[in-house]
């Protein structure tokens, strides 16, 4: 038990890790009221969902890199790795994952049209599972997530 307590205290004292976790949690929670403002519908599943405004992926990696700037300095190889990691994650969130979501929209539409036209479709038979359509982020979602991560990373880097 003392080893576990020591481990947890070490995590709590890890500035960069706490900044990243805080940024992810804050942005995931912010998705609910932002979704409400844009749709006038409360959707609490947004707290655990991928995609949407703001990008928690961007917030987390930018908070991590920013906090590391303060902890290890901008000339550290650890900071360099964090910056490259952040760039890759943000590119992936806005590129590959967003396009996968767009493909899911089209595939779901094709599957629905096919099932409606199919002669073998039996009334009352359950439809196949729909692909998840919200996967990636629009550029604005990535930028807003990054800005939130930057603010949280600075706060943790300076005061944690």
C-alpha positions as CSV (number, residue, x, y, z in Angstrom):
1,X,0.0,0.0,0.0
2,X,2.8,2.5,0.7
3,X,4.1,1.9,-2.8
4,X,0.7,2.7,-4.3
5,X,0.5,5.9,-2.2
6,X,4.0,6.9,-3.3
7,X,3.1,6.2,-6.9
8,X,-0.1,8.3,-6.7
9,X,1.8,11.2,-5.0
10,X,4.4,11.0,-7.9
11,X,1.6,11.3,-10.4
12,X,0.0,14.2,-8.6
13,X,3.4,16.0,-8.6
14,X,3.9,15.5,-12.3
15,X,3.1,19.0,-13.6
16,X,3.0,18.1,-17.3
17,X,0.7,15.0,-16.8
18,X,-1.7,17.0,-14.5
19,X,-1.8,19.8,-17.1
20,X,-2.7,17.4,-19.9
21,X,-5.3,15.5,-17.8
22,X,-6.9,18.8,-16.6
23,X,-7.1,20.1,-20.2
24,X,-8.7,16.9,-21.5
25,X,-11.3,16.9,-18.6
26,X,-12.1,20.6,-19.0
27,X,-12.6,20.4,-22.8
28,X,-14.7,17.3,-22.6
29,X,-16.9,18.9,-20.0
30,X,-17.1,22.1,-22.2
31,X,-18.5,20.1,-25.1
32,X,-21.9,19.7,-23.3
33,X,-22.8,23.4,-22.9
34,X,-21.3,24.3,-26.3
35,X,-23.4,21.5,-27.9
36,X,-26.4,22.9,-26.1
37,X,-25.8,26.5,-27.4
38,X,-25.5,25.2,-31.0
39,X,-28.4,22.7,-31.0
40,X,-30.6,23.7,-28.0
41,X,-30.4,20.0,-26.8
42,X,-28.5,18.7,-23.8
43,X,-26.4,15.7,-24.8
44,X,-24.4,14.5,-21.8
45,X,-22.8,11.7,-23.9
46,X,-20.6,14.5,-25.4
47,X,-18.5,14.3,-22.2
48,X,-17.2,10.9,-23.3
49,X,-17.6,11.3,-27.1
50,X,-15.0,12.0,-29.7
51,X,-15.1,15.0,-32.0
52,X,-16.9,18.3,-31.5
53,X,-16.0,21.7,-30.1
54,X,-13.4,22.0,-28.5
55,X,-10.8,19.3,-29.4
56,X,-9.7,17.6,-26.2
57,X,-6.9,15.9,-28.1
58,X,-5.5,19.3,-29.1
59,X,-6.0,20.7,-25.6
60,X,-4.2,17.7,-23.9
61,X,-1.2,17.7,-26.1
62,X,-0.7,21.4,-26.2
63,X,-1.1,21.6,-22.4
64,X,1.5,18.8,-22.1
65,X,4.0,20.5,-24.4
66,X,3.4,23.9,-22.7
67,X,3.9,22.6,-19.2
68,X,7.0,20.8,-20.3
69,X,8.3,24.1,-21.6
70,X,8.3,25.3,-18.0
71,X,9.4,22.1,-16.4
72,X,12.3,21.0,-18.6
73,X,12.9,24.1,-20.8
74,X,12.5,24.7,-24.5
75,X,15.9,23.2,-25.4
76,X,15.1,19.8,-23.8
77,X,14.7,16.8,-26.1
78,X,11.7,15.9,-24.0
79,X,10.0,19.2,-24.9
80,X,10.9,18.6,-28.6
81,X,9.3,15.2,-28.5
82,X,6.2,16.7,-26.9
83,X,5.9,19.4,-29.7
84,X,6.3,16.8,-32.4
85,X,3.7,14.5,-30.7
86,X,1.3,17.5,-30.4
87,X,1.7,18.3,-34.1
88,X,1.0,14.7,-35.1
89,X,-2.0,14.4,-32.9
90,X,-3.5,17.7,-34.0
91,X,-2.9,16.8,-37.7
92,X,-4.5,13.4,-37.2
93,X,-7.5,14.9,-35.4
94,X,-8.2,17.4,-38.2
95,X,-7.2,15.2,-41.1
96,X,-7.4,11.5,-41.0
97,X,-10.0,11.2,-38.2
98,X,-12.2,13.9,-39.7
99,X,-12.2,12.2,-43.1
100,X,-13.0,8.9,-41.5
101,X,-16.1,10.5,-40.0
102,X,-17.1,11.9,-43.4
103,X,-16.7,8.5,-44.9
104,X,-18.9,7.1,-42.1
105,X,-21.7,9.5,-43.0
106,X,-21.6,8.4,-46.6
107,X,-21.4,4.7,-45.7
108,X,-24.3,5.0,-43.3
109,X,-26.4,6.8,-46.0
110,X,-25.6,4.0,-48.5
111,X,-26.4,1.3,-46.0
112,X,-29.7,3.0,-45.2
113,X,-30.7,3.4,-48.9
114,X,-29.7,-0.2,-49.6
115,X,-31.7,-1.6,-46.7
116,X,-34.8,0.5,-47.9
117,X,-34.5,-0.9,-51.4
118,X,-33.6,-4.4,-50.5
119,X,-36.3,-6.9,-51.4
120,X,-35.0,-9.2,-48.7
121,X,-35.5,-6.6,-46.0
122,X,-38.0,-8.0,-43.5
123,X,-40.3,-5.6,-41.6
124,X,-39.2,-5.4,-38.0
125,X,-35.8,-6.8,-38.6
126,X,-33.2,-4.7,-36.8
127,X,-30.9,-2.6,-39.0
128,X,-27.2,-3.0,-38.9
129,X,-25.1,-0.9,-36.5
130,X,-24.4,2.6,-37.8
131,X,-20.8,3.7,-38.0
132,X,-19.8,6.5,-35.7
133,X,-19.9,9.8,-37.7
134,X,-18.3,12.3,-35.3
135,X,-14.7,11.2,-35.1
136,X,-12.4,14.1,-36.0
137,X,-12.4,17.9,-35.8
138,X,-12.9,20.9,-37.9
139,X,-9.9,23.3,-37.9
140,X,-11.7,25.8,-35.5
141,X,-12.3,23.0,-33.0
142,X,-8.6,22.1,-33.1
143,X,-7.5,25.8,-32.6
144,X,-9.9,26.4,-29.7
145,X,-8.8,23.2,-28.0
146,X,-5.1,24.2,-28.6
147,X,-5.8,27.6,-27.0
148,X,-7.5,26.1,-24.0
149,X,-4.5,23.7,-23.7
150,X,-2.1,26.6,-23.9
151,X,-3.8,28.5,-21.1
152,X,-4.0,25.4,-18.9
153,X,-0.4,24.4,-19.7
154,X,0.9,27.9,-18.8
155,X,-1.1,27.9,-15.6
156,X,0.2,24.5,-14.5
157,X,3.7,25.2,-15.7
158,X,3.9,28.4,-13.7
159,X,1.9,27.6,-10.6
160,X,1.6,23.8,-10.1
